Amino acid sequence: MENQSKELKVSAIKNGTVLDHIPADQLFRVIDILKLYNCRNQITFGTNLDSKQLGKKGIIKIADRYFRDDEINKIAIIAPQAKINIIKDFEVIEKKIISVPDEITGIIRCDNPNCVTNHQPITTKFKTIRKEGHVSFLCNYCEKITDGDNITIIQNNE
């Protein structure tokens, strides 16, 4: 009996974006934030894949779609170690390591129920605080610090 290695290969995409190194527990949140459930493009995703960096990771491949900066910023907030590969004619033409911006405007809600941004039509604004590899956000209006693990992404009706 021959010893054969069997692998299941996911088909390559001709043009589009690959989001890699998404923490496995954040994969479906990324899908939700990007509204991929409404997308008509071919999408392949995997979760709980082995990763030397994360232990377990998720990946999303989406054909014929490239993400805007505001979408990338949303991904960065919940998956700051994610990587983006831009694919054209089956080749990776650009690799991006995303990072949380120093200032976040209009993307997340303030965790303080009494904050003016939760009662008035005011765009939220936060300063990013980085400490020992952890991220939190300081509200510009009420100065409450919201932990990066407890943020709520604002979903715009697009």
C-alpha contacts under 8 A as a table, 3 or more apart, distances in Angstrom:
res1	aa1	res2	aa2	distance
10	V	44	T	7.95
12	A	90	F	6.80
13	I	16	G	6.69
13	I	61	K	7.55
13	I	62	I	7.65
13	I	63	A	5.89
13	I	87	I	7.37
13	I	90	F	6.05
14	K	63	A	7.18
14	K	64	D	7.99
14	K	87	I	6.77
14	K	88	K	6.06
14	K	89	D	4.89
14	K	90	F	4.36
14	K	91	E	7.73
15	N	63	A	5.72
15	N	64	D	5.18
15	N	65	R	7.69
15	N	86	I	7.77
15	N	87	I	4.97
15	N	88	K	4.48
15	N	89	D	5.82
15	N	90	F	6.41
16	G	61	K	7.53
16	G	62	I	5.69
16	G	63	A	4.36
16	G	64	D	4.28
16	G	65	R	4.91
16	G	66	Y	6.03
16	G	86	I	6.10
16	G	87	I	5.13
16	G	88	K	6.78
17	T	61	K	5.93
17	T	62	I	5.45
17	T	63	A	6.59
17	T	64	D	7.47
17	T	65	R	6.27
17	T	66	Y	5.84
17	T	67	F	7.88
17	T	84	I	6.82
17	T	85	N	5.70
17	T	86	I	4.83
17	T	87	I	5.85
18	V	59	I	7.23
18	V	60	I	5.68
18	V	61	K	4.40
18	V	62	I	6.38
18	V	84	I	5.71
18	V	85	N	5.06
18	V	86	I	6.62
18	V	87	I	7.57
19	L	22	I	7.16
19	L	59	I	5.61
19	L	60	I	5.07
19	L	61	K	6.41
19	L	82	A	6.72
19	L	83	K	5.79
19	L	84	I	4.75
19	L	85	N	6.58
20	D	57	K	7.85
20	D	58	G	6.61
20	D	59	I	4.62
20	D	60	I	6.61
20	D	82	A	5.67
20	D	83	K	5.11
20	D	84	I	6.31
20	D	85	N	7.86
21	H	51	S	7.78
21	H	54	L	7.44
21	H	57	K	5.53
21	H	58	G	6.10
21	H	59	I	6.43
21	H	81	Q	6.53
21	H	82	A	4.65
21	H	83	K	6.03
22	I	26	Q	6.66
22	I	27	L	6.15
22	I	57	K	5.44
22	I	58	G	4.84
22	I	59	I	6.19
22	I	79	A	5.71
22	I	81	Q	7.03
22	I	82	A	5.05
22	I	83	K	7.82
23	P	26	Q	5.34
23	P	27	L	6.52
23	P	54	L	6.73
23	P	56	K	6.75
23	P	57	K	4.77
23	P	58	G	5.91
23	P	79	A	6.44
23	P	82	A	7.87
24	A	27	L	5.42
24	A	47	T	5.55
24	A	48	N	5.45
24	A	49	L	7.78
24	A	56	K	5.72
24	A	57	K	4.31
24	A	58	G	4.69
25	D	28	F	7.50
26	Q	29	R	5.15
26	Q	30	V	6.26
26	Q	58	G	7.92
26	Q	78	I	7.01
26	Q	79	A	7.03
27	L	30	V	5.21
27	L	31	I	6.39
27	L	47	T	6.99
27	L	58	G	5.65
27	L	59	I	7.48
28	F	31	I	4.89
28	F	32	D	6.11
29	R	32	D	4.99
29	R	33	I	6.05
30	V	33	I	5.08
30	V	34	L	6.10
30	V	75	I	6.33
30	V	78	I	7.74
31	I	34	L	5.37
31	I	35	K	6.04
31	I	36	L	5.36
31	I	37	Y	7.11
32	D	35	K	4.92
32	D	36	L	6.47
32	D	37	Y	7.11
33	I	36	L	7.90
33	I	74	K	7.36
33	I	75	I	7.81
33	I	153	I	7.52
33	I	155	Q	7.30
34	L	71	E	6.78
35	K	38	N	5.87
35	K	39	C	7.07
36	L	39	C	4.89
41	N	62	I	6.66
41	N	63	A	5.85
41	N	64	D	6.84
41	N	65	R	7.57
42	Q	62	I	5.86
42	Q	63	A	5.36
43	I	60	I	7.04
43	I	61	K	5.60
43	I	62	I	4.52
43	I	63	A	6.49
44	T	60	I	5.78
44	T	61	K	5.06
44	T	62	I	6.53
45	F	58	G	7.23
45	F	59	I	5.42
45	F	60	I	4.31
45	F	61	K	6.17
46	G	49	L	6.85
46	G	58	G	5.45
46	G	59	I	5.31
46	G	60	I	6.70
47	T	56	K	7.67
47	T	57	K	6.03
47	T	58	G	4.20
47	T	59	I	6.58
48	N	56	K	4.86
48	N	57	K	5.31
48	N	58	G	6.06
49	L	56	K	5.29
49	L	57	K	5.18
49	L	58	G	6.26
50	D	55	G	5.95
50	D	56	K	4.90
50	D	57	K	6.39
51	S	54	L	5.31
51	S	55	G	4.81
51	S	56	K	5.24
51	S	57	K	5.92
52	K	55	G	5.69
54	L	57	K	6.17
62	I	65	R	6.23
66	Y	86	I	7.50
67	F	71	E	6.00
67	F	72	I	6.44
68	R	71	E	5.28
68	R	72	I	6.33
69	D	72	I	4.98
69	D	73	N	6.11
70	D	73	N	5.04
70	D	74	K	6.39
71	E	74	K	5.15
71	E	75	I	6.44
72	I	75	I	5.06
72	I	76	A	6.13
72	I	98	I	7.27
73	N	76	A	4.93
73	N	77	I	6.39
73	N	98	I	7.89
73	N	99	S	7.71
73	N	100	V	6.57
73	N	101	P	7.08
74	K	77	I	5.37
74	K	78	I	7.03
74	K	107	I	6.75
74	K	153	I	7.46
75	I	78	I	5.62
75	I	79	A	5.62
75	I	80	P	7.16
75	I	82	A	7.88
76	A	79	A	5.06
76	A	80	P	4.33
76	A	81	Q	7.45
76	A	82	A	7.19
76	A	98	I	5.88
76	A	99	S	5.46
76	A	100	V	5.08
77	I	80	P	5.86
77	I	99	S	7.93
77	I	100	V	5.71
77	I	148	G	7.31
78	I	148	G	7.41
78	I	149	D	7.64
79	A	82	A	5.53
80	P	98	I	6.33
80	P	99	S	5.43
80	P	100	V	6.18
81	Q	97	I	7.12
81	Q	98	I	6.73
81	Q	99	S	7.15
82	A	97	I	6.45
82	A	98	I	6.17
83	K	95	K	7.17
83	K	96	K	5.73
83	K	97	I	4.60
83	K	98	I	6.06
84	I	95	K	5.74
84	I	96	K	4.98
84	I	97	I	6.32
84	I	98	I	7.27
85	N	92	V	6.17
85	N	93	I	7.57
85	N	94	E	5.82
85	N	95	K	4.60
85	N	96	K	6.38
86	I	92	V	5.67
86	I	93	I	5.83
86	I	94	E	5.13
86	I	95	K	6.41
87	I	90	F	5.95
87	I	91	E	5.37
87	I	92	V	4.58
87	I	93	I	5.87
87	I	94	E	7.37
88	K	91	E	5.43
88	K	92	V	6.57
88	K	93	I	6.47
92	V	95	K	7.22
100	V	128	T	7.61
101	P	104	I	6.43
101	P	128	T	7.06
102	D	127	K	6.03
102	D	128	T	5.01
102	D	129	I	7.86
103	E	125	K	7.16
103	E	126	F	5.67
103	E	127	K	4.72
103	E	128	T	5.79
104	I	107	I	6.48
104	I	108	I	7.57
104	I	124	T	7.96
104	I	125	K	5.65
104	I	126	F	5.06
104	I	127	K	6.44
104	I	128	T	7.18
105	T	108	I	7.59
105	T	123	T	6.89
105	T	124	T	5.61
105	T	125	K	4.39
105	T	126	F	6.43
106	G	109	R	7.88
106	G	123	T	5.23
106	G	124	T	4.88
106	G	125	K	6.31
106	G	154	I	7.31
107	I	124	T	7.33
107	I	153	I	5.84
107	I	154	I	5.40
107	I	155	Q	7.98
108	I	124	T	7.01
108	I	151	I	6.61
108	I	152	T	5.55
108	I	153	I	4.43
108	I	154	I	5.20
109	R	117	T	7.87
109	R	118	N	7.66
109	R	124	T	6.64
109	R	151	I	7.03
109	R	152	T	5.57
109	R	153	I	6.35
109	R	154	I	6.16
110	C	113	P	7.51
110	C	115	C	6.87
110	C	117	T	7.17
110	C	118	N	7.23
110	C	124	T	7.23
110	C	139	C	6.56
110	C	144	K	7.66
110	C	146	T	7.04
110	C	151	I	7.93
110	C	152	T	7.95
111	D	144	K	7.47
111	D	145	I	7.95
111	D	146	T	5.94
111	D	151	I	7.27
111	D	152	T	7.94
112	N	115	C	5.36
112	N	142	C	7.86
112	N	144	K	6.61
113	P	118	N	6.49
114	N	118	N	6.97
114	N	119	H	7.76
115	C	118	N	5.58
115	C	119	H	7.15
115	C	141	Y	7.12
115	C	142	C	5.78
116	V	119	H	5.24
116	V	120	Q	5.81
116	V	122	I	7.51
116	V	141	Y	7.21
116	V	142	C	7.60
117	T	120	Q	5.43
117	T	121	P	6.63
117	T	122	I	5.18
117	T	123	T	6.71
117	T	124	T	6.06
117	T	141	Y	7.76
118	N	121	P	7.92
124	T	139	C	7.62
124	T	140	N	7.70
125	K	139	C	6.14
125	K	140	N	5.50
125	K	141	Y	7.67
126	F	137	F	5.69
126	F	138	L	5.15
126	F	139	C	4.57
126	F	140	N	5.37
127	K	137	F	5.61
127	K	138	L	5.07
127	K	139	C	6.69
127	K	140	N	7.00
128	T	135	V	6.91
128	T	136	S	6.08
128	T	137	F	4.76
128	T	138	L	6.47
129	I	135	V	5.71
129	I	136	S	5.19
129	I	137	F	5.73
129	I	138	L	7.03
130	R	133	G	6.51
130	R	134	H	5.75
130	R	135	V	4.78
130	R	136	S	6.65
131	K	134	H	5.29
131	K	135	V	6.52
134	H	148	G	7.53
135	V	147	D	6.90
135	V	148	G	5.29
136	S	145	I	6.58
136	S	146	T	5.63
136	S	147	D	4.43
136	S	148	G	4.59
137	F	145	I	5.40
137	F	146	T	5.14
137	F	147	D	6.46
137	F	148	G	6.84
138	L	143	E	5.65
138	L	144	K	5.77
138	L	145	I	4.44
138	L	146	T	6.48
139	C	142	C	5.80
139	C	143	E	4.64
139	C	144	K	5.46
139	C	145	I	6.36
139	C	146	T	7.77
140	N	143	E	5.74
146	T	150	N	6.83
146	T	151	I	6.64
147	D	150	N	5.41
147	D	151	I	6.62
148	G	151	I	5.64
